[in-house]
């Protein structure tokens, strides 16, 4: 169940080529001065950017400002961005900016790395939108909310890896570049993060079973 919640179906080669073509067209429009192109980019990636900032525990009071800063950086640098052949890398490039913005935010506040790594997510206010019209939908909503909280409780390095690869579906090599770490380090963080989530899910299942037997 955790695997299903974390990972969607991988993109087919045809889907990747369509995405690359769409990104190329969007970039061409932007470079030609089409203001609507950047607005389209913001609408496409806004939810993902906000989701990342929230899961990285950026306070709600500053999340809007930081998201605006991210898209300002994207706008300034977009004309210099060149997609790599055979890769749908615009999203990964955007998340390079998002990840750096989140890290800079915490450095600016003087928050120690250990505090970030051990902080819980009890004060999280991020609840994904769902239309719970059946028991299955309700169970799915509960799992989605639980998963978001569980991801927020991961150590920050594991959290970043899980968000980019498992939630946002970014290629591991691109995620490593976005986080500016070696690919083997990314794989280690990813493996540890998944293991922690699996262990947390097992504990949750045991608690639910005990409650049902009461």
N, C-alpha and C positions, 0 to 999 in steps of 0.2 A: 504493500500500500504506500509506503514511504517513497519507493522508487517511482511509482505512478505520480505521486504528488509533486515530486521534485523534477521529473524529467518528462517532457513531452516527446512525441515521436520525432526522430531526427529528420532534418530536412533532406529531401531527395535532391539529386543533382540538378534536375529540372527546376526545382524551387530555388535552389541556390543561384542558378543562372538568371532566373527571373528577378530575384532580389538584387543581384549585381546590376542588372540592366536598369531596374527602377532607381537604384541609388545613383547610377551614372547620369540618368536623365534629370534627377533632382539636383545633382551638383551642377550640371550644365545650365539648368534654369537659374540657379542661384548666381552663377558666375556671369550670366547675361543680364543680371539686375532684376530678376523676377522676385519681388518681395513675397509673393505667395509661396515660393519654394521653401523659404525658411520657416514660414508659418506652418507649412505642411510637415516639415521636419520636427518642429516643436510638438505638434499634435501627435506625431507618430511615437516620439520617445518620452513624452512628458510623464506618463504613468510609470514607465520603467525607471526614469531618473528619480522620481519621488519615492518609488518603492525602495530603491537602493539607499537613498539617504535615510529613509525611515528605518530600514532594517539595520543600518549602521548606527542607529540610535542618535541621529541628529535631532535635537529638540524641535518640537512642532513650531515653537515661537521663531526659530531662525531658518526653518526648512524652506519657506518660500523665497527668502532672500538668497539663500545658497543656491537654490534651483535656478533663480534668475541669473545669478553670477555664472553658473555652469553654462547656460545657454548664451550668455554674452561672450564667454570664452569660445564657445563653439562657433558663434557667428564671426568673430574676429579671425579665427584660424581656418574656417571652412574653405575659403578660396585656395588655401595652400594644401588642402588634403587631397591625396591621390590614392584611389583604391588600388589594392594589390590584385594582380591577375589571379583569377581562380579563387578569390576569397570575398566573402560578404563582410568586409571589415569596417564599414562605417559605424555600425553599432559598437564594435569593440573600441574604435577610436574615441567615440563619444564617452564610453565608460572609462577610458583612460583619464579623461578630463574630470569625470564625476568622482572617481576614486581619489585623484589628487586633491580635488576640492574638499572632500570629506576629511582627508588626512590633514590638510592645511588648516581646516577649521579647528580640529582638536589640538593641533600644535599651537595655534594662536591662543587658545584658551589655557594652554599650559597643562593640559590633561596628561597625566603619565600613562605610558603604554600599559602598565600593569593594571591600572584602574579601568582602562578600556577593556582589557581582556577578561577581567573578572566581574565586570558589571552585569547585573541581571537585567531582565527586560520586563519587570513587573509594572513599570510605568509606561509601557508601550501603549500608544493610542492608535496604532495602525490596524485597521480591520478591513480586509478586502471586501469589495461589494459582491454580493451574491443574491440570486433570486431563489430563495429556499421555498419551493412550492411542494415539496414532498419529503418523506423521511430520508431518502437518499440524498437529496439536495441539502437538507439540514445537516446530515452527517458530514457531507462534503464541506459545508461551511465551517463546521466545528473543527474539522481536520485542517482546513486552510488557516484558520485563526491560530490553532495550536502550532502549526508548522512555522508560521511567521514569528511567533514568540520564541519557539525553539531555536530558530536560526539566529535571532537577535541575541540569544544567550551563548552562542558559540564564541570562543576566542576570536578576536578581530581578524586575524590572518585566515582562519578557517572560514569565518563568516564571509569574507570578501570572495574567497574561492568558490564557495557553495552558491552564493548569489549569482556570480557571473556565469558559472558553468552549468549549474543544475537548475537555476530559476530562469536566468536570461538566455540560456542555451548558446552561449558563446563558446567557440572552439577553444580547447585547452591552451594551445600555443598562443592564440590571440589574447586569451585571458591572462596568461603569464606576462605578455608584453604590456597589457593594460595596467597590471599591478606592478610592473617593473621588477619581476622576480624570475629566476630560472624556471624552466618548465618542470624540472624534477621537484623543485620546492613547491610549485603550484600543485603538483600531483600529491605530494605529501600532505599539504594542507587540506586538499580535497578529500583524500582518503580518511584523514582523522576527523574531518567535519562530518562526513557521512556516517562514520562509526559512532560518533557522539549522538547524532540524530537517531540512528537505529537503536542505540541503547536507551535513549529518552523515550522513543516510541514503545519499546518493550516495557519500560516502567509504567507508561501511561496505560498500556493494555492490561497489565497486572492490576493496576488500581481500579480500572473499569470492571474487571472481572470480580474483584472483591466486593465492589459496590452492588453489582448485580446479584450476588449471592446473599446479600443481607435481607 
